């Protein structure tokens, strides 16, 4: 008996060590076109986001985190591949599929024993292509393949992974797709509670079609049924996006519905008893939009959706690429903290693979920020962050420390380069290019080094 107790005593540190090394479940919740300032914990005062505000209190808020791009597809491609748009295959919208040789996040996590699931908008490969979800490491998928499918909040069908391929299945005609996505996420969590899982929840809120359930819209209507944000200019019928009498109220309601669905997921973690060792990240794919009846003034003046930042979606100013980013992991992240670490979507692959006990590919652009998440050791920092974008005239952006440069092209020729000191001018209001020509030249040279000629002709610099 004494020997058994001694053996147990000696082995106890080993068991504790193994328990400490148990990899976390990972849930990555991605909003669609949610601005940096659209939630309360990042300065919003008119839109109700109680769940996300509490998530920030329970976790770690990142104030200098960036999307992969300023529009959907390249941003998500960066998230999945660990590469920025100067090196990635997908550098813009256009239904370009991931290739067979593009090794992405779920494939890497499966190598570490994770079960992988995705709900919501994919946008990186249609059915039958090498980028279809079933060919890129997803064990479970239910959502949209084509990005235009994600423009609409009420659909009669979604794609799901059945019998080895992406198959379209019917939905209730009057159903709201993001509620479907949220319920599918809960089902995946139920089914995989006992093994490490990676769940990617890619909502299509608050993107574009300003259509939302009445229970959320009512929170932004007065006793007479009018918007509390009058005057409103109605979105008429007959356009790409559906009609909406109150675009401002509807946008606010869509953000609140996104907040609510996030709460469903967090509550499920508590219900299953797995919240302690689950890393939850909430963020957005790019800056806020002006579509579906929403105006630029709505975004920048009424709601200040970009917060103190300049620009919105499709800009390489901060408002187009800097995003709200919250991480909660009760076991490892100190609650109520804020990080100024400068990171981007291409850091997700090395971070998640490190936490899972695996290895990231050698040819990626990202670095792990696991050290900043957990505070265990000194965090490696980027020397530069780089973006390029080809819609509306090619442009490039580079951040190096507090310096930010944006270079604009016209007809394949460089038009100008703007320079900002983000430490003193977060709103990018004062172009310092004429004052610091040597700094401009240095950053232009770095842009040249970061850019490789795109393998896909759609994303090359055009006249």
C-alpha positions in Angstrom: 0.0 0.0 0.0 2.8 2.4 1.0 4.6 1.6 -2.3 1.4 2.4 -4.3 1.1 5.7 -2.5 4.7 6.5 -3.2 4.4 5.6 -6.8 1.3 7.8 -7.1 3.2 10.7 -5.4 6.1 10.3 -7.8 3.9 10.2 -10.9 1.7 13.1 -9.9 4.0 15.8 -11.4 4.0 13.8 -14.6 0.2 13.8 -14.8 0.0 17.5 -14.0 2.5 18.2 -16.8 0.5 16.2 -19.3 -2.7 18.0 -18.2 -1.0 21.3 -18.6 0.0 20.4 -22.1 -3.5 19.5 -23.2 -4.1 21.6 -26.3 -7.0 24.0 -26.2 -10.1 23.9 -28.2 -10.1 26.9 -30.6 -13.1 28.9 -31.8 -12.5 31.7 -34.3 -15.6 33.9 -34.8 -15.3 36.2 -37.8 -17.7 39.0 -38.5 -18.2 40.3 -42.0 -17.5 44.0 -42.6 -17.6 44.9 -38.9 -15.7 48.2 -38.2 -13.0 48.7 -35.6 -15.4 51.0 -33.7 -18.6 49.0 -34.0 -18.6 47.3 -30.6 -18.7 48.9 -27.2 -15.3 47.7 -26.0 -13.7 49.5 -28.9 -15.6 52.8 -28.4 -19.1 52.3 -29.8 -21.9 54.1 -27.9 -25.0 53.7 -30.0 -25.0 50.0 -30.8 -25.6 47.4 -28.1 -23.0 44.7 -27.8 -23.1 43.4 -24.2 -21.7 40.0 -24.9 -18.7 41.2 -26.8 -18.1 43.9 -24.2 -18.1 41.2 -21.5 -15.8 39.0 -23.6 -13.3 41.8 -23.6 -13.5 42.0 -19.8 -13.0 38.3 -19.5 -10.1 38.2 -22.0 -7.5 40.3 -23.8 -8.3 43.2 -26.2 -5.9 43.8 -29.1 -5.9 47.4 -30.3 -3.4 47.1 -33.1 -4.5 43.9 -35.0 -5.1 43.9 -38.7 -7.1 41.9 -41.2 -5.5 40.2 -44.1 -6.9 42.6 -46.6 -9.6 45.3 -47.0 -12.1 43.0 -48.7 -13.4 39.5 -48.0 -11.6 36.8 -50.1 -8.0 37.9 -49.7 -8.4 38.6 -46.0 -9.8 35.1 -45.4 -7.1 33.6 -47.7 -4.4 35.3 -45.5 -6.1 33.9 -42.4 -6.0 30.4 -43.8 -2.6 30.3 -45.4 -0.5 32.5 -43.1 0.6 34.6 -46.1 0.1 38.3 -46.8 -1.3 39.7 -50.1 2.2 40.3 -51.5 2.8 36.5 -51.5 -0.6 34.9 -51.4 -2.3 33.3 -54.4 -5.6 34.9 -53.7 -5.1 38.7 -53.5 -8.6 40.0 -54.2 -12.2 39.1 -54.7 -13.3 37.1 -57.8 -14.1 33.5 -56.8 -10.6 32.3 -57.2 -10.1 29.0 -55.5 -7.3 27.8 -53.3 -5.0 25.4 -55.0 -4.1 21.8 -54.1 -0.6 23.0 -53.0 -2.0 25.7 -50.7 -1.8 24.1 -47.3 -4.2 25.8 -44.9 -5.0 26.0 -41.2 -7.5 23.1 -40.8 -5.2 20.8 -42.6 -2.4 21.7 -40.3 -4.5 21.4 -37.1 -5.7 18.0 -38.2 -2.1 16.9 -38.2 -2.2 17.6 -34.4 -5.3 15.6 -33.9 -7.9 18.3 -34.1 -11.4 17.8 -35.4 -12.2 20.8 -37.7 -15.5 22.4 -38.4 -16.7 25.5 -40.2 -20.0 27.3 -40.5 -20.8 30.3 -42.6 -19.1 32.0 -45.6 -16.2 30.2 -47.1 -15.4 32.1 -50.3 -12.2 30.3 -51.1 -13.4 27.6 -53.5 -16.6 26.5 -55.2 -17.9 23.0 -55.4 -15.7 20.8 -57.6 -12.6 23.0 -57.2 -9.4 22.2 -55.2 -10.5 24.9 -52.8 -13.8 23.2 -51.9 -14.1 22.8 -48.1 -13.9 19.0 -48.1 -10.6 19.2 -50.0 -9.0 21.6 -47.6 -9.1 19.8 -44.3 -12.6 20.5 -43.0 -14.3 17.6 -41.2 -17.6 19.5 -41.1 -18.9 22.4 -43.2 -22.2 24.1 -43.5 -22.5 27.5 -45.2 -21.9 29.4 -48.4 -19.3 28.7 -51.0 -19.8 31.8 -53.3 -19.3 35.1 -51.7 -22.4 36.6 -53.3 -24.5 34.0 -51.6 -23.4 35.7 -48.4 -24.8 39.0 -49.5 -28.3 38.0 -48.4 -29.6 37.3 -44.9 -32.5 35.0 -45.9 -31.7 32.0 -48.1 -33.6 28.9 -49.0 -30.4 26.7 -49.1 -26.9 26.3 -47.9 -23.9 24.1 -48.8 -22.9 21.3 -46.5 -20.4 18.5 -46.5 -22.3 15.3 -47.4 -21.0 12.0 -48.7 -17.6 13.3 -49.4 -18.5 16.5 -51.3 -20.1 19.9 -50.9 -23.8 19.5 -51.5 -26.6 22.1 -51.5 -29.3 21.4 -49.0 -32.7 23.2 -48.5 -33.5 25.5 -45.6 -36.7 26.9 -44.3 -37.6 29.6 -46.8 -38.1 32.3 -44.2 -35.1 31.3 -42.2 -32.3 33.7 -41.3 -29.0 32.1 -42.3 -26.8 33.4 -39.5 -29.2 31.9 -36.9 -28.7 28.6 -38.8 -25.0 29.1 -38.7 -25.0 29.7 -35.0 -27.1 26.6 -34.4 -24.8 24.5 -36.5 -21.9 25.7 -34.5 -23.6 24.6 -31.3 -24.3 21.1 -32.8 -20.6 20.8 -33.8 -19.5 21.7 -30.3 -21.9 19.2 -28.8 -20.6 16.4 -31.0 -16.9 17.2 -30.3 -16.9 18.1 -26.6 -14.5 15.3 -25.7 -11.7 15.9 -28.2 -9.7 18.9 -29.3 -11.6 20.9 -32.0 -11.1 23.9 -34.2 -14.4 25.7 -35.0 -14.4 28.5 -37.5 -17.6 30.5 -37.4 -17.7 32.8 -40.4 -20.9 35.0 -40.0 -22.2 37.2 -42.8 -23.1 39.9 -40.3 -23.3 42.9 -40.6 -22.6 42.7 -44.4 -24.6 44.4 -47.0 -28.3 43.3 -47.2 -29.7 45.1 -44.2 -32.3 42.5 -43.2 -32.6 41.4 -39.7 -35.1 39.7 -37.3 -37.7 41.9 -35.8 -36.6 41.1 -32.2 -33.3 42.8 -32.9 -34.7 45.6 -35.0 -37.2 46.5 -32.2 -34.2 47.5 -30.0 -33.6 50.5 -32.3 -37.2 51.6 -33.0 -39.2 54.0 -30.9 -42.7 53.5 -29.5 -44.2 54.5 -32.8 -42.2 52.0 -34.7 -39.8 54.5 -36.2 -36.0 54.4 -36.2 -34.3 56.1 -33.3 -31.7 57.3 -35.8 -34.0 59.5 -37.9 -33.7 60.9 -40.5 -33.4 57.6 -42.4 -33.2 57.3 -46.2 -34.9 54.1 -47.3 -33.2 51.5 -49.5 -35.7 51.0 -52.4 -36.7 47.7 -53.8 -35.3 46.5 -57.2 -31.6 46.8 -56.3 -29.0 44.1 -55.7 -29.7 44.2 -52.0 -33.2 44.1 -50.6 -35.3 47.1 -49.5 -35.0 48.5 -46.0 -36.9 51.4 -44.6 -34.4 52.1 -41.8 -30.9 51.3 -42.9 -29.2 52.8 -39.8 -31.4 50.9 -37.4 -31.1 47.7 -39.4 -27.3 47.9 -39.4 -27.2 48.4 -35.6 -29.6 45.5 -35.1 -27.5 43.3 -37.3 -24.4 44.0 -35.1 -26.5 43.3 -32.0 -27.7 40.0 -33.5 -24.0 39.1 -34.1 -23.3 39.9 -30.5 -26.2 37.6 -29.4 -25.1 34.7 -31.5 -21.7 35.0 -30.0 -23.4 34.7 -26.7 -25.0 31.4 -27.8 -21.5 30.0 -28.5 -20.1 31.2 -25.2 -23.0 29.8 -23.2 -22.6 26.4 -24.9 -19.0 26.3 -23.8 -20.2 26.8 -20.2 -22.9 24.2 -20.6 -20.4 21.6 -21.9 -17.9 22.5 -19.1 -15.1 23.2 -21.6 -14.8 27.0 -21.5 -11.7 26.9 -19.3 -9.4 25.4 -21.9 -11.1 26.9 -25.0 -9.4 29.8 -26.8 -12.2 32.1 -28.3 -11.2 34.8 -30.7 -13.7 37.4 -32.1 -12.7 39.7 -34.9 -13.7 41.0 -38.4 -12.5 40.3 -41.9 -12.1 44.0 -42.8 -13.5 47.5 -42.2 -17.1 48.6 -42.2 -19.1 49.0 -45.4 -21.4 51.5 -47.2 -23.7 49.1 -49.0 -27.3 48.0 -49.0 -28.6 51.5 -48.2 -25.9 52.4 -45.7 -24.1 55.7 -46.5 -20.6 56.8 -45.9 -21.9 59.4 -43.4 -23.8 56.6 -41.6 -20.5 54.7 -41.2 -18.2 57.6 -40.4 -20.3 60.2 -38.7 -23.5 58.6 -37.2 -22.0 55.4 -35.8 -18.3 56.2 -36.1 -17.9 52.6 -37.1 -14.2 53.0 -37.8 -13.7 54.7 -34.4 -10.8 57.2 -34.6 -9.5 55.7 -37.8 -9.7 57.0 -41.4 -11.4 55.0 -44.1 -13.6 52.0 -44.5 -13.8 48.7 -46.5 -11.7 48.9 -49.8 -9.3 51.5 -48.2 -5.8 50.7 -47.1 -6.1 53.5 -44.6 -6.4 52.1 -41.0 -10.3 52.0 -41.1 -10.2 49.5 -43.9 -7.7 47.0 -42.3 -7.4 47.6 -38.6 -10.0 45.4 -36.8 -11.5 44.8 -33.4 -9.8 41.7 -32.0 -10.6 40.0 -28.7 -9.1 36.8 -27.3 -10.4 34.8 -24.3 -8.8 31.7 -22.8 -9.5 31.5 -19.1 -6.8 28.9 -18.5 -4.0 31.0 -20.0 -5.1 34.6 -20.7 -5.2 37.2 -18.0 -8.7 38.7 -17.9 -9.3 42.4 -18.5 -6.0 43.1 -20.3 -5.2 45.1 -23.3 -2.4 44.4 -25.8 -0.7 46.9 -28.1 1.0 44.0 -30.0 1.0 44.7 -33.7 -0.3 41.6 -35.5 -2.3 40.5 -38.5 -4.3 37.6 -39.9 -1.2 35.9 -41.3 -0.1 35.3 -37.7 -3.1 33.0 -37.0 -1.6 30.0 -38.7 1.7 29.9 -36.7 -0.1 30.8 -33.5 -2.7 28.1 -33.7 -0.3 25.5 -34.9 2.0 26.3 -32.0 -0.8 26.1 -29.4 -1.8 22.7 -30.9 1.7 21.4 -30.6 2.3 21.3 -34.4 4.4 23.2 -36.9 3.6 25.9 -39.4 4.9 25.8 -42.9 8.3 27.4 -43.4 7.2 29.7 -46.3 4.6 31.8 -44.4 4.8 35.4 -43.5 3.2 35.2 -40.0 4.8 34.9 -36.6 3.2 33.3 -33.6 1.8 35.7 -31.0 1.2 32.9 -28.5 3.7 34.5 -26.1 1.6 37.7 -26.0 -1.6 35.8 -25.5 -0.3 33.9 -22.5 2.4 36.3 -21.2 4.8 33.5 -20.8 7.9 35.1 -22.5 9.0 38.0 -24.6 6.9 38.3 -27.8 8.6 38.4 -31.2 7.5 41.5 -33.2 7.1 42.1 -36.9 9.6 44.4 -38.6 6.9 45.3 -41.1 3.3 44.5 -42.1 2.4 44.7 -45.8 -0.8 44.8 -47.9 -1.7 45.3 -51.5 -5.1 45.7 -53.2 -6.0 46.0 -56.9 -9.6 47.3 -56.9 -10.0 50.9 -58.0 -6.4 51.2 -59.0 -3.5 49.3 -57.5 -2.3 50.4 -54.1 0.1 49.1 -51.4 0.5 49.8 -47.7 3.3 49.1 -45.3 3.5 49.5 -41.5 6.9 49.7 -39.8 6.8 50.6 -36.2 4.7 53.8 -35.9 5.3 54.6 -39.6 2.6 53.8 -42.1 3.0 54.4 -45.9 0.4 54.0 -48.6 1.4 54.0 -52.3 -1.1 54.7 -55.0 -0.9 53.7 -58.7 -2.6 54.9 -61.8 -2.2 53.1 -65.2 0.7 50.9 -63.8 2.6 54.0 -62.8 3.2 55.2 -59.2 1.0 58.2 -58.5 2.1 59.1 -55.0 3.1 57.7 -51.6 1.6 59.1 -48.4 3.3 58.8 -45.0 1.8 58.9 -41.5 3.0 58.6 -38.0 0.4 56.5 -36.3 1.7 57.2 -32.9 0.8 60.9 -33.2 -1.9 60.7 -35.9 -4.0 57.5 -35.7 -6.6 59.1 -38.0 -4.0 59.5 -40.8 -4.9 63.2 -41.2 -1.4 64.7 -41.9 0.6 63.3 -44.8 4.3 63.6 -43.8 5.8 62.4 -47.1 7.3 65.8 -48.0 8.8 66.2 -44.6 10.5 62.8 -44.4 11.5 61.8 -48.0 14.2 59.4 -46.8 11.6 57.5 -44.7 9.3 57.4 -47.7 12.1 55.9 -49.9 12.9 53.3 -47.2 9.3 52.2 -47.0 8.9 52.1 -50.8 12.0 49.9 -51.1 10.5 47.6 -48.5 7.2 47.5 -50.4 9.1 46.4 -53.5 10.7 43.6 -51.5 7.4 42.4 -50.1 5.6 42.3 -53.4 5.9 39.3 -55.7 4.2 39.2 -59.1 0.9 37.5 -58.7 0.6 34.0 -60.2 -3.0 34.8 -61.0 -3.4 37.4 -63.7 -6.5 38.9 -62.0 -4.4 40.3 -59.3 -1.6 41.8 -61.3 -1.0 45.6 -61.6 -3.1 46.6 -64.6 -3.4 49.7 -66.7 
